[in-house]
Amino acid sequence: MKKVLLFILLPVLIYGQVGDDELVNPKDIIYDIVMDLRYSTPDHSFLNIPQIGEMELPKFYTANEGLVVLKLANALKLAQDSLRNIRNFNGNSYPAGIGIKIWDGYRPRAVQYLFWEIFPNSTYIANPSSGSLHNRGGAVDLTLIDLATGEELDMPTAFDDFSPQAAHGYSSLPQNVINNRELLRSIMVNVAGLNIYSSEWWHYSVPGASTYPLMDFQMK
Ligand SMILES: [Zn+2]
């Protein structure tokens, strides 16, 4: 009888340990991914919002440690495995391939409240009362880099630039910038199976993320 019970419970126990919504550090799964959590630094675009003026902003994150749910980390691994094999794109050569640089992943819900207080614009900031997919570990903000030099590919805007130029549909851009944005999008959608966000070229989320729990702890 005990054996039968264990047989029934075992898959549940295993699933509980490696569930899709478990938070992991992408670096543990993708050896050459670059993490640059901009909200752990003063280098982010909240400072460029005119309404903020001279307001002194806190450091939003306590550490340059990024986390995402396992399902998203596995999807990003597929993307990076594909990008790493690119040697030529857009007239440039990439001797070590192209890679991903992550700017943001899991975000504590308390920080979401802070963002909303500073800039309550629902196009760019999810209302903390319902929470952001970042608060569930199911969204990621990223760009592409040259793996040989670490240099970012030219993209339409800087990270978290809250402007129409950040939208996927914005087309008054040099062709090479459009091509880079489209490369990122096509790998994230067609290889990684992620969802886009039409107002932000850097934001991707994993299907089903809205069912993952909202979380609120700081990285250490
Ligand atoms: Zn985002």
py3Dmol code that shows the C-alpha trace and the ligand (Angstrom):
import py3Dmol

protein = """\
ATOM      1  CA  MET A   1       0.000   0.000   0.000  1.00  0.00           C
ATOM      2  CA  LYS A   2       2.856   2.341   0.930  1.00  0.00           C
ATOM      3  CA  LYS A   3       4.567   1.567  -2.359  1.00  0.00           C
ATOM      4  CA  VAL A   4       1.453   2.447  -4.320  1.00  0.00           C
ATOM      5  CA  LEU A   5       1.155   5.767  -2.511  1.00  0.00           C
ATOM      6  CA  LEU A   6       4.795   6.603  -3.249  1.00  0.00           C
ATOM      7  CA  PHE A   7       4.261   5.727  -6.892  1.00  0.00           C
ATOM      8  CA  ILE A   8       1.404   8.202  -7.047  1.00  0.00           C
ATOM      9  CA  LEU A   9       3.179  10.911  -5.080  1.00  0.00           C
ATOM     10  CA  LEU A  10       6.605  10.697  -6.685  1.00  0.00           C
ATOM     11  CA  PRO A  11       5.781  12.607  -9.889  1.00  0.00           C
ATOM     12  CA  VAL A  12       4.147  15.300  -7.753  1.00  0.00           C
ATOM     13  CA  LEU A  13       7.221  15.571  -5.528  1.00  0.00           C
ATOM     14  CA  ILE A  14       9.594  15.725  -8.496  1.00  0.00           C
ATOM     15  CA  TYR A  15       7.459  18.258 -10.308  1.00  0.00           C
ATOM     16  CA  GLY A  16       7.396  20.354  -7.166  1.00  0.00           C
ATOM     17  CA  GLN A  17      11.177  20.517  -7.205  1.00  0.00           C
ATOM     18  CA  VAL A  18      11.618  21.436 -10.863  1.00  0.00           C
ATOM     19  CA  GLY A  19       8.382  23.282 -11.601  1.00  0.00           C
ATOM     20  CA  ASP A  20       8.168  25.727 -14.493  1.00  0.00           C
ATOM     21  CA  ASP A  21       7.635  28.597 -12.063  1.00  0.00           C
ATOM     22  CA  GLU A  22      10.698  27.909  -9.909  1.00  0.00           C
ATOM     23  CA  LEU A  23      13.082  30.895  -9.952  1.00  0.00           C
ATOM     24  CA  VAL A  24      16.566  30.215 -11.270  1.00  0.00           C
ATOM     25  CA  ASN A  25      19.601  32.267 -12.193  1.00  0.00           C
ATOM     26  CA  PRO A  26      19.889  32.123 -16.018  1.00  0.00           C
ATOM     27  CA  LYS A  27      23.687  31.995 -15.627  1.00  0.00           C
ATOM     28  CA  ASP A  28      23.315  28.536 -14.090  1.00  0.00           C
ATOM     29  CA  ILE A  29      21.673  27.320 -17.301  1.00  0.00           C
ATOM     30  CA  ILE A  30      23.307  29.498 -19.997  1.00  0.00           C
ATOM     31  CA  TYR A  31      27.056  29.709 -19.353  1.00  0.00           C
ATOM     32  CA  ASP A  32      27.798  32.741 -21.536  1.00  0.00           C
ATOM     33  CA  ILE A  33      24.722  34.901 -20.942  1.00  0.00           C
ATOM     34  CA  VAL A  34      25.520  38.396 -19.671  1.00  0.00           C
ATOM     35  CA  MET A  35      23.633  39.851 -16.717  1.00  0.00           C
ATOM     36  CA  ASP A  36      23.517  43.626 -16.281  1.00  0.00           C
ATOM     37  CA  LEU A  37      20.682  44.394 -13.895  1.00  0.00           C
ATOM     38  CA  ARG A  38      20.338  48.076 -14.513  1.00  0.00           C
ATOM     39  CA  TYR A  39      17.978  48.655 -11.582  1.00  0.00           C
ATOM     40  CA  SER A  40      20.835  47.667  -9.278  1.00  0.00           C
ATOM     41  CA  THR A  41      22.694  50.706 -10.669  1.00  0.00           C
ATOM     42  CA  PRO A  42      21.817  54.385 -11.239  1.00  0.00           C
ATOM     43  CA  ASP A  43      21.990  53.681 -15.009  1.00  0.00           C
ATOM     44  CA  HIS A  44      18.349  53.508 -16.117  1.00  0.00           C
ATOM     45  CA  SER A  45      15.885  55.746 -17.883  1.00  0.00           C
ATOM     46  CA  PHE A  46      13.647  56.669 -14.965  1.00  0.00           C
ATOM     47  CA  LEU A  47      16.110  59.505 -14.593  1.00  0.00           C
ATOM     48  CA  ASN A  48      15.170  60.837 -18.036  1.00  0.00           C
ATOM     49  CA  ILE A  49      11.471  61.241 -17.297  1.00  0.00           C
ATOM     50  CA  PRO A  50      10.838  65.008 -17.301  1.00  0.00           C
ATOM     51  CA  GLN A  51       8.307  64.871 -14.426  1.00  0.00           C
ATOM     52  CA  ILE A  52      10.957  63.446 -12.140  1.00  0.00           C
ATOM     53  CA  GLY A  53      13.271  66.399 -12.494  1.00  0.00           C
ATOM     54  CA  GLU A  54      15.757  66.527  -9.676  1.00  0.00           C
ATOM     55  CA  MET A  55      14.024  63.869  -7.564  1.00  0.00           C
ATOM     56  CA  GLU A  56      16.576  61.601  -5.936  1.00  0.00           C
ATOM     57  CA  LEU A  57      15.809  58.003  -6.831  1.00  0.00           C
ATOM     58  CA  PRO A  58      16.702  55.002  -4.695  1.00  0.00           C
ATOM     59  CA  LYS A  59      18.708  52.042  -5.957  1.00  0.00           C
ATOM     60  CA  PHE A  60      15.802  49.765  -6.818  1.00  0.00           C
ATOM     61  CA  TYR A  61      17.655  46.432  -6.504  1.00  0.00           C
ATOM     62  CA  THR A  62      20.127  45.474  -3.814  1.00  0.00           C
ATOM     63  CA  ALA A  63      22.244  43.193  -6.053  1.00  0.00           C
ATOM     64  CA  ASN A  64      23.190  42.553  -9.670  1.00  0.00           C
ATOM     65  CA  GLU A  65      21.544  39.133  -9.429  1.00  0.00           C
ATOM     66  CA  GLY A  66      18.935  38.225 -11.989  1.00  0.00           C
ATOM     67  CA  LEU A  67      16.329  35.512 -11.616  1.00  0.00           C
ATOM     68  CA  VAL A  68      13.667  34.197 -13.978  1.00  0.00           C
ATOM     69  CA  VAL A  69      11.342  31.193 -13.868  1.00  0.00           C
ATOM     70  CA  LEU A  70      12.835  27.919 -15.092  1.00  0.00           C
ATOM     71  CA  LYS A  71      10.549  27.790 -18.132  1.00  0.00           C
ATOM     72  CA  LEU A  72      11.836  31.193 -19.255  1.00  0.00           C
ATOM     73  CA  ALA A  73      15.506  30.297 -18.579  1.00  0.00           C
ATOM     74  CA  ASN A  74      15.112  27.161 -20.711  1.00  0.00           C
ATOM     75  CA  ALA A  75      13.537  29.226 -23.497  1.00  0.00           C
ATOM     76  CA  LEU A  76      16.420  31.724 -23.357  1.00  0.00           C
ATOM     77  CA  LYS A  77      18.887  28.842 -23.597  1.00  0.00           C
ATOM     78  CA  LEU A  78      17.319  27.799 -26.907  1.00  0.00           C
ATOM     79  CA  ALA A  79      17.637  31.406 -28.107  1.00  0.00           C
ATOM     80  CA  GLN A  80      21.267  31.724 -27.051  1.00  0.00           C
ATOM     81  CA  ASP A  81      22.177  28.337 -28.580  1.00  0.00           C
ATOM     82  CA  SER A  82      20.837  29.641 -31.862  1.00  0.00           C
ATOM     83  CA  LEU A  83      22.329  33.163 -31.652  1.00  0.00           C
ATOM     84  CA  ARG A  84      25.774  31.808 -30.753  1.00  0.00           C
ATOM     85  CA  ASN A  85      26.022  30.158 -34.186  1.00  0.00           C
ATOM     86  CA  ILE A  86      25.537  33.389 -36.142  1.00  0.00           C
ATOM     87  CA  ARG A  87      28.797  34.515 -37.755  1.00  0.00           C
ATOM     88  CA  ASN A  88      27.562  37.240 -40.085  1.00  0.00           C
ATOM     89  CA  PHE A  89      24.583  39.518 -39.794  1.00  0.00           C
ATOM     90  CA  ASN A  90      23.707  42.922 -41.158  1.00  0.00           C
ATOM     91  CA  GLY A  91      27.112  43.256 -42.830  1.00  0.00           C
ATOM     92  CA  ASN A  92      28.959  42.656 -39.535  1.00  0.00           C
ATOM     93  CA  SER A  93      30.974  39.619 -38.601  1.00  0.00           C
ATOM     94  CA  TYR A  94      30.591  37.951 -35.215  1.00  0.00           C
ATOM     95  CA  PRO A  95      33.530  35.570 -34.745  1.00  0.00           C
ATOM     96  CA  ALA A  96      32.150  34.247 -31.427  1.00  0.00           C
ATOM     97  CA  GLY A  97      28.501  34.621 -32.369  1.00  0.00           C
ATOM     98  CA  ILE A  98      25.757  36.812 -30.898  1.00  0.00           C
ATOM     99  CA  GLY A  99      24.479  36.557 -27.338  1.00  0.00           C
ATOM    100  CA  ILE A 100      21.891  37.858 -24.908  1.00  0.00           C
ATOM    101  CA  LYS A 101      22.399  40.524 -22.267  1.00  0.00           C
ATOM    102  CA  ILE A 102      19.689  40.605 -19.597  1.00  0.00           C
ATOM    103  CA  TRP A 103      18.743  43.984 -18.143  1.00  0.00           C
ATOM    104  CA  ASP A 104      15.878  42.840 -15.932  1.00  0.00           C
ATOM    105  CA  GLY A 105      14.048  39.664 -14.934  1.00  0.00           C
ATOM    106  CA  TYR A 106      12.266  38.969 -11.664  1.00  0.00           C
ATOM    107  CA  ARG A 107      11.365  42.258  -9.960  1.00  0.00           C
ATOM    108  CA  PRO A 108      10.145  42.505  -6.334  1.00  0.00           C
ATOM    109  CA  ARG A 109       6.556  43.725  -6.141  1.00  0.00           C
ATOM    110  CA  ALA A 110       7.573  46.486  -3.717  1.00  0.00           C
ATOM    111  CA  VAL A 111       9.745  47.920  -6.512  1.00  0.00           C
ATOM    112  CA  GLN A 112       6.726  47.770  -8.829  1.00  0.00           C
ATOM    113  CA  TYR A 113       4.822  49.977  -6.364  1.00  0.00           C
ATOM    114  CA  LEU A 114       7.762  52.366  -6.337  1.00  0.00           C
ATOM    115  CA  PHE A 115       7.891  52.507 -10.161  1.00  0.00           C
ATOM    116  CA  TRP A 116       4.163  53.216 -10.258  1.00  0.00           C
ATOM    117  CA  GLU A 117       4.488  55.977  -7.703  1.00  0.00           C
ATOM    118  CA  ILE A 118       7.213  57.618  -9.771  1.00  0.00           C
ATOM    119  CA  PHE A 119       5.661  57.068 -13.204  1.00  0.00           C
ATOM    120  CA  PRO A 120       2.026  55.856 -13.245  1.00  0.00           C
ATOM    121  CA  ASN A 121       1.867  55.268 -17.005  1.00  0.00           C
ATOM    122  CA  SER A 122       0.329  51.883 -17.790  1.00  0.00           C
ATOM    123  CA  THR A 123       1.858  51.699 -21.262  1.00  0.00           C
ATOM    124  CA  TYR A 124       5.285  51.277 -19.714  1.00  0.00           C
ATOM    125  CA  ILE A 125       4.674  50.300 -16.072  1.00  0.00           C
ATOM    126  CA  ALA A 126       2.279  47.530 -15.038  1.00  0.00           C
ATOM    127  CA  ASN A 127      -0.096  48.576 -12.277  1.00  0.00           C
ATOM    128  CA  PRO A 128       1.231  46.973  -9.077  1.00  0.00           C
ATOM    129  CA  SER A 129      -2.284  46.177  -7.837  1.00  0.00           C
ATOM    130  CA  SER A 130      -2.490  43.433 -10.469  1.00  0.00           C
ATOM    131  CA  GLY A 131       1.287  43.086 -10.696  1.00  0.00           C
ATOM    132  CA  SER A 132       3.771  42.834 -13.569  1.00  0.00           C
ATOM    133  CA  LEU A 133       4.871  39.592 -15.225  1.00  0.00           C
ATOM    134  CA  HIS A 134       8.304  40.663 -13.932  1.00  0.00           C
ATOM    135  CA  ASN A 135       6.920  40.268 -10.381  1.00  0.00           C
ATOM    136  CA  ARG A 136       6.135  36.651 -11.327  1.00  0.00           C
ATOM    137  CA  GLY A 137       9.592  35.974 -12.807  1.00  0.00           C
ATOM    138  CA  GLY A 138       7.974  35.369 -16.190  1.00  0.00           C
ATOM    139  CA  ALA A 139       9.240  38.417 -18.096  1.00  0.00           C
ATOM    140  CA  VAL A 140      12.671  39.521 -19.141  1.00  0.00           C
ATOM    141  CA  ASP A 141      14.184  42.702 -20.590  1.00  0.00           C
ATOM    142  CA  LEU A 142      17.127  42.052 -22.863  1.00  0.00           C
ATOM    143  CA  THR A 143      19.239  43.042 -25.814  1.00  0.00           C
ATOM    144  CA  LEU A 144      21.797  41.430 -28.112  1.00  0.00           C
ATOM    145  CA  ILE A 145      25.578  41.617 -27.819  1.00  0.00           C
ATOM    146  CA  ASP A 146      28.615  40.647 -29.865  1.00  0.00           C
ATOM    147  CA  LEU A 147      29.943  37.695 -27.844  1.00  0.00           C
ATOM    148  CA  ALA A 148      33.520  38.460 -28.904  1.00  0.00           C
ATOM    149  CA  THR A 149      33.558  42.042 -27.598  1.00  0.00           C
ATOM    150  CA  GLY A 150      30.533  42.258 -25.292  1.00  0.00           C
ATOM    151  CA  GLU A 151      29.353  45.289 -27.242  1.00  0.00           C
ATOM    152  CA  GLU A 152      25.623  45.797 -27.622  1.00  0.00           C
ATOM    153  CA  LEU A 153      24.130  45.675 -31.119  1.00  0.00           C
ATOM    154  CA  ASP A 154      22.511  48.949 -32.196  1.00  0.00           C
ATOM    155  CA  MET A 155      18.867  48.981 -31.133  1.00  0.00           C
ATOM    156  CA  PRO A 156      16.093  51.611 -31.482  1.00  0.00           C
ATOM    157  CA  THR A 157      16.473  53.027 -27.931  1.00  0.00           C
ATOM    158  CA  ALA A 158      18.283  52.566 -24.644  1.00  0.00           C
ATOM    159  CA  PHE A 159      16.779  50.218 -22.025  1.00  0.00           C
ATOM    160  CA  ASP A 160      13.478  51.387 -20.504  1.00  0.00           C
ATOM    161  CA  ASP A 161      13.260  54.385 -22.773  1.00  0.00           C
ATOM    162  CA  PHE A 162       9.605  55.250 -22.301  1.00  0.00           C
ATOM    163  CA  SER A 163       8.990  56.672 -25.768  1.00  0.00           C
ATOM    164  CA  PRO A 164       7.117  55.756 -28.975  1.00  0.00           C
ATOM    165  CA  GLN A 165      10.498  54.878 -30.490  1.00  0.00           C
ATOM    166  CA  ALA A 166      10.609  51.814 -28.199  1.00  0.00           C
ATOM    167  CA  ALA A 167       7.597  50.233 -29.946  1.00  0.00           C
ATOM    168  CA  HIS A 168       8.014  47.304 -32.318  1.00  0.00           C
ATOM    169  CA  GLY A 169       6.023  49.186 -34.944  1.00  0.00           C
ATOM    170  CA  TYR A 170       8.285  52.257 -34.955  1.00  0.00           C
ATOM    171  CA  SER A 171       9.968  52.432 -38.330  1.00  0.00           C
ATOM    172  CA  SER A 172      11.777  55.803 -38.649  1.00  0.00           C
ATOM    173  CA  LEU A 173      15.082  54.106 -37.913  1.00  0.00           C
ATOM    174  CA  PRO A 174      18.208  53.148 -39.847  1.00  0.00           C
ATOM    175  CA  GLN A 175      17.747  49.815 -41.620  1.00  0.00           C
ATOM    176  CA  ASN A 176      20.497  48.083 -39.623  1.00  0.00           C
ATOM    177  CA  VAL A 177      18.718  49.015 -36.363  1.00  0.00           C
ATOM    178  CA  ILE A 178      15.430  47.632 -37.660  1.00  0.00           C
ATOM    179  CA  ASN A 179      17.236  44.445 -38.725  1.00  0.00           C
ATOM    180  CA  ASN A 180      18.758  44.012 -35.239  1.00  0.00           C
ATOM    181  CA  ARG A 181      15.380  44.533 -33.558  1.00  0.00           C
ATOM    182  CA  GLU A 182      13.797  42.025 -35.969  1.00  0.00           C
ATOM    183  CA  LEU A 183      16.565  39.471 -35.346  1.00  0.00           C
ATOM    184  CA  LEU A 184      15.925  39.705 -31.605  1.00  0.00           C
ATOM    185  CA  ARG A 185      12.192  39.397 -32.126  1.00  0.00           C
ATOM    186  CA  SER A 186      12.380  36.487 -34.529  1.00  0.00           C
ATOM    187  CA  ILE A 187      14.721  34.472 -32.263  1.00  0.00           C
ATOM    188  CA  MET A 188      12.660  35.203 -29.141  1.00  0.00           C
ATOM    189  CA  VAL A 189       9.346  34.356 -30.822  1.00  0.00           C
ATOM    190  CA  ASN A 190      10.256  31.583 -33.264  1.00  0.00           C
ATOM    191  CA  VAL A 191      13.072  29.832 -31.388  1.00  0.00           C
ATOM    192  CA  ALA A 192      12.325  30.597 -27.720  1.00  0.00           C
ATOM    193  CA  GLY A 193       8.527  30.673 -28.106  1.00  0.00           C
ATOM    194  CA  LEU A 194       8.159  33.882 -26.075  1.00  0.00           C
ATOM    195  CA  ASN A 195       5.557  36.647 -26.337  1.00  0.00           C
ATOM    196  CA  ILE A 196       6.446  40.185 -27.400  1.00  0.00           C
ATOM    197  CA  TYR A 197       5.185  43.421 -25.835  1.00  0.00           C
ATOM    198  CA  SER A 198       4.290  45.822 -28.623  1.00  0.00           C
ATOM    199  CA  SER A 199       5.381  49.013 -26.787  1.00  0.00           C
ATOM    200  CA  GLU A 200       8.841  47.784 -25.737  1.00  0.00           C
ATOM    201  CA  TRP A 201      11.275  46.057 -28.095  1.00  0.00           C
ATOM    202  CA  TRP A 202      13.338  44.705 -25.140  1.00  0.00           C
ATOM    203  CA  HIS A 203      10.516  43.017 -23.180  1.00  0.00           C
ATOM    204  CA  TYR A 204       9.596  39.330 -23.663  1.00  0.00           C
ATOM    205  CA  SER A 205       7.481  37.016 -21.540  1.00  0.00           C
ATOM    206  CA  VAL A 206       6.873  33.306 -21.325  1.00  0.00           C
ATOM    207  CA  PRO A 207       3.388  31.960 -22.157  1.00  0.00           C
ATOM    208  CA  GLY A 208       1.442  31.123 -19.002  1.00  0.00           C
ATOM    209  CA  ALA A 209       3.410  33.567 -16.832  1.00  0.00           C
ATOM    210  CA  SER A 210       0.271  35.318 -15.599  1.00  0.00           C
ATOM    211  CA  THR A 211      -0.587  32.205 -13.554  1.00  0.00           C
ATOM    212  CA  TYR A 212       2.732  32.238 -11.646  1.00  0.00           C
ATOM    213  CA  PRO A 213       2.731  33.703  -8.132  1.00  0.00           C
ATOM    214  CA  LEU A 214       3.518  37.374  -7.466  1.00  0.00           C
ATOM    215  CA  MET A 215       6.670  37.608  -5.359  1.00  0.00           C
ATOM    216  CA  ASP A 216       8.272  40.234  -3.214  1.00  0.00           C
ATOM    217  CA  PHE A 217      11.787  39.636  -1.968  1.00  0.00           C
ATOM    218  CA  GLN A 218      15.069  41.349  -2.801  1.00  0.00           C
ATOM    219  CA  MET A 219      17.975  39.490  -4.400  1.00  0.00           C
ATOM    220  CA  LYS A 220      21.024  39.021  -2.215  1.00  0.00           C
TER     221      LYS A 220
END
"""
ligand_1 = """\
1
ZN
Zn 10.022 44.352 -19.017
"""
view = py3Dmol.view(width=600, height=400)
view.addModel(protein, "pdb")
view.setStyle({"model": 0}, {"cartoon": {"style": "trace"}})
view.addModel(ligand_1, "xyz")
view.setStyle({"model": 1}, {"stick": {}})
view.zoomTo()
view.show()
